[in-house]
Amino acid sequence: MQITPLNQLRGQHLEATLGEACIFSNVNFNLENGQLLQVLGPNGAGKTSLLRLICGLLPPTQGQVLWGDAPIESQREIYHQEMTFIGHKAGMRETLSAVENLQMDCALTGGNSEAAIESALQQLGLLQAATILVRQLSAGQRRRLALCRLLLGTAVLWVLDEPFSNLDKDASTLLHGFIEQHVQQGGMVILTCHHDLDFPHLPIEYLRLE
């Protein structure tokens, strides 16, 4: 299903600090439907901090993030319904199984069918591990489980911090396809990645932090 192209994410004169140290300053970007934005920069440049700021998890020292025409802090509930963030940690409950985690996530975000959950687990190669507790999964399996949320959610904006880390070649190929399809259908993706992205059919914008 095509996503109606009415969304826009903007960062205006963003600055973030850690203690008295400035992580980055005067960062500006614009992302619209059907676009992918890759954040570049060396370790310590603030790439993860910028993504956390975009998600509303870290307040900017200066500047603002706008979703549409309004700051994200003035429309948190709406914004968080339309945005999915996958960071370095899987964000899963370790005392629950893989399938129980997805069931809980779906219940919190409006629900999804058991068939859809099973399909997501199968696509990510986790069907045989569905009933295993998250704390017993490998790092690669945890990352795959987190990516299941992309298939089950309806968010237009995906914010992904090093999404290809801990993934084998097959899983990386799957994620590549998920991202390409999402953007081609009118979705929006902003991500960090240590390697050059190979999306010849997508418009990619770049934001470099020094």
N, C-alpha and C positions, 0 to 999 in steps of 0.2 A: 504493500500500500504506500503510495506516495505521501510524503509529509508536506503539508501546506507551507510554502515558503514565506513565513511571516516572522521568523525569529532572527534575532541579531544579538550577539554577545560582544560587548565592547569593554576594553580596559582603557581608562583615561588617567594618565600621569601617575601610575601606580608606584608606590614606594613601600618597601618592607624593611624592617630593622630587627636585629637580634641583639637585645641589650642596647648598647650604644653604637653598635656597628650596623652600618647600612648594607643590606644584602643586595638590593638593586633599587634603582630610582628612575623616574620618568619613563616607565614602560607603558607603551600604547599598542593596542591591537584591535582588530575588527574581524569578527567571524560571522558568516551568514550561512543559511541553509545550503547544503551541497558543497561545503568547503571543509578542508582539513588543514589544521595549523600545527606545525611541528615546532616545539620549543627547543632551541639548541643552546649549548654553552658548556664550559668545562665543569668538572665537579666543584661544588661550592659556589657556583654562580647564582643559585637560588631557583633552579627549575622546579623542584618539588614545592618549595615555598610559594612560588607563583601559582601552581596548580591548586594548592590548598587555599590560597587567597581567592582564586576564581570560584572555588566550591563554597566559599563562606566559612571555612574552617579556621581561617587566619585573617584578622582584620588588617587592612592596609594602614600604614602610617600616614600616607597621603594618597589622594586619588580615589577612584571608585570603579567598581565593576557594574556595568549596566546590562540587564536582560530586557531587551526591547528598549523602552524609554525610561525605565525606572531602575534605581539601584537595587541590587539583589537583596540587601538587608530589609527593604521595604516590602518584599514579596517572597519571603523565605519558603513558605509552604508551596506556592506555585512553582517556584524555581527548582526546588528539590524534587518535585514530581517530574519535572522535565529534564533533569540532569542526573547522570549516573557517574560516580567516581570510583575508579579502581586504582588503589595505590599500591605501594610496595607490599603491604600486608593484605592478606586475603579478606580481612574483615568478616570472618566467619566465626561461629560459636564452636569452640573446640570440643565441647562436651556433647554436641549433637552430631548426627551422621551427615553425610553429604546431602542426601535427599531431604532430611529434616531441615537443614539450613535453607535449602531452596524453597521448601514448603512455607517456612516462616517468612522468608523475604517476600514471596508472592502474596501471602495473606496480608502483610503490612502495606503492600503497594497496590492492592485492589484485586488480588487473586489471579490464579492461572490454573489451567487444568493439569491433572496428574499426567495426562498424555503429553502435554507440552514440556513438563519437567523431565519426563522420561526421555523425550526426544532430545532435549538439551544435553542431558547426561550422556546419551548415546553418541551425539555428534562430537562431544569433547572426550570420548573414550573413557567415561567414568561409570558406565552402567554396572560393571562388575564391582565397583567400589562404592556403590550408592549407599549401602548400609554401614559402611565403615565410619567410625568416628573421625572427625576432622583432625584431631590431634595425632592420629595414626597415619595420616596421609603424607606422602612425600611433598617436597616443595613444589615440584612440577604438577602434582595432582591438585594441590591447593590452588595454584594459579589457574589451572583448567576449571576448577569449581567456581572461582570468582568470575571467570569469563562466561560461565553459564548464565550469569545475571544479565549479560548483554542480550542474550537470545530471548530471555523471559520478560525483559522490561520493555517499556514503551517510550523511554526517554529519547528526546530529539538530540540532546547534547551528551556526548560521551567525553569524559575527562579521564585520560589514561596515563598513569605514571609508570614508565618503563614496562609496558604491557607484554613485551616479548621476552622478558627475563624469566629464566627457569622453564622455558618452553622448548621442547624438542622440535625437530624440523617439521613433523606432521602437524603439531599443534600451532606452530608459527604460521604455517600455510593456511590453516583454518582461520586463525585470527585475521590474517591478511585479507581473506575473503569476506569475513564479517564486516571489517572496516570499510572495504571497498563497496560492498552492497549497501551499507548504512548511508554512506555519503551519496552514492548514486540515487538513493531513494529520497534525498533531501535532508538527510541527517547532518549533524555537525560533530566533528571530532577535533579535540585538541590533545596532543600527546607529547611525551618526551621519549626519546629513543637514542641509543648509543650508535646506531648504524643508520646509514642513508636509507630512506624509504623508497620502495620500488612500486609506485602507483602510477603507471604511465597514462591511465585514463582519468585520473583525478586532478582537480586543481589544488595544489599544495602551496600554502603560504608558510613563511618561515619567520620566527621570532628568535633573535639571538640575544642571550644574556652574556655579558662580559664578566 
